[in-house]
Amino acid sequence: MLLIDRYADRIERDEDGTATLALRKPAKTAEGEVGFLTLRRPTLDDIVAQRKQPGDEFDQVAWLIARIGGVTVQALDRIDGEDSLVLSELVAGYLDRLPGSDRYVGDLPDRYAARITWHDDGATFVLRAPLATHEGEVATVTLRRPTFKEMRTNRDASAGNVAASAKLLSILSGIGPLTLGKIDALDGLILSAVLSRFLGNFPETGAA
């Protein structure tokens, strides 16, 4: 059983996707004691910044929890160890990567097929939430297929580099990087996987 299920009575979820965990024991911070920690849904920008952080995956997850929770990593270090694992599961859920799942990023276009329309020259994706731009709200993102030059210039995108993928997604969608970076992190990962399909990368047969 997942910890987020075991401790569901200590987790409150809002319609906008934020989740608040009642900590097992209040943690002391520079601002005083904290009895609750609220995580907002991460954005594509959050994931790009996370991948640039030093340390291993454990360190990077801690950094992301601190960032979307509005606390310092030092404050996070003081909470109960099991609570930190609950928070990690909440973050994994935001990215559709729950522990023990055999899902992987390459599966995302299949799992969210209802939100993707494929075209001969690209694909259109319906965002989880409309994106505010100078021209108004944008509910969909249309990606055109990349040219060979764009692939050469952004070659790290095909290797799963999130920052390179975000840059190429901006080019192919015509949406500025600062604006595109505000989309939901999972939407960003889905779009990156769609881009990967353009480059001939498909899940192996039988992948869940």
Buried (B, 14 or more C-beta within 10 A) or exposed (E): EBBBEEBEEBBEEEEEBBBBBBBBEBBEBEEEEBEEBBBBBBBBBBBBBBBEBEEEEEEBBBBBBBBBBEBBEEBBEBBEEEBBBBBBBBBBBBBBBEEEEEBEBBBBBBEBEEBBEEEEEBBBBBBBBEBEEEEEEBEEBBBBBBEEEBBEBBEBBBEBBBBBBBBBBBBBBEBEBEBBBBBBBBBBBBBBBBBBBBEEEEBEEEEE
